Amino acid sequence: MLTCTLLVALPACANKTKTPGAPAASGRLTVFAAASLTEAFGDVKTTLEAANKDLSIAYSFGGSGALVTQIQQGAPADVIATADEPSMQKLAAAGLIENPVVFAGNELEILVGVGNRKSINGLEDLARPDVLFVTEDDSVPAGKYTAQMLSGAGITAHPKSKELDVKAAVAKVITGEADATVVYVTDVLAAGGKAQGVVIPASQNVKARYVIARVKGATHRSAATAFYNWIVKGAGRAALTKRGFVGPS
């Protein structure tokens, strides 16, 4: 079991930490985060570094599975945020993190090129022989969610490739190397006018639950706690909402 249950937005154990901004955060903070958090966490970095002149945030974005493996192998990090609960469970079971908590939710959407020239209207179209479909690697939550949705709908698709993370999958569609992929709603929003989304019905969709935790033995513990609190109950909430994330329930 993960400590401080993941079934609530803000567990009691997290409330023991000081409120955001008191004391001021300082030092070089290293945060490992799921690639789909790139834009939202980028906004948080801008806000926090402006408010805390002695704070420097260094991000390492990637597939949640790869990030977990890096920490298991000893990569230095102060905070980790994954796009699913099972990935974080591995770190909790190994005693490598503390106070994991679900802080945001997301859903999946099909991403296609501008104009949707292949007329892709649903998951079933991803199995068409004339559609170049890419997905994410099996270690990436979005890849797992996609496989889950396709299986649940009884659809057998044959992806052209399996990408390292959602941003790599998005890039394939934007550059025209693929006709479609499945990413998070937030990734579709981030793509702006470079691509467009096709809604997946709620009956087929899945809800992604994002988890954040402090890494045990973090070099900058006070800054890690401040960042954690900003994301869970502070100014980071607005940044997440702005970028399309929803509440964790």
Sequence and secondary structure as in RCSB ss.txt:
>XXXX:A:sequence
MLTCTLLVALPACANKTKTPGAPAASGRLTVFAAASLTEAFGDVKTTLEAANKDLSIAYSFGGSGALVTQIQQGA
PADVIATADEPSMQKLAAAGLIENPVVFAGNELEILVGVGNRKSINGLEDLARPDVLFVTEDDSVPAGKYTAQML
SGAGITAHPKSKELDVKAAVAKVITGEADATVVYVTDVLAAGGKAQGVVIPASQNVKARYVIARVKGATHRSAAT
AFYNWIVKGAGRAALTKRGFVGPS
>XXXX:A:secstr
  SS TTSSS GGGGGS  TTSS   EEEEEEEEGGGHHHHHHHHHHHHHH TTEEEEEEEE HHHHHHHHHTT 
  SEEEESSHHHHHHHHHTT EEEEEEEEEEEEEEEEETT TT   SGGGGG TT  BEEE TTSHHHHHHHHHH
HHTT     SEEESSHHHHHHHHHTTS SEEEEEHHHHHHHGGGEEEEE  TTT  EEEEEEEEETT SSHHHHH
HHHHHHHHSTHHHHHHHTT B   
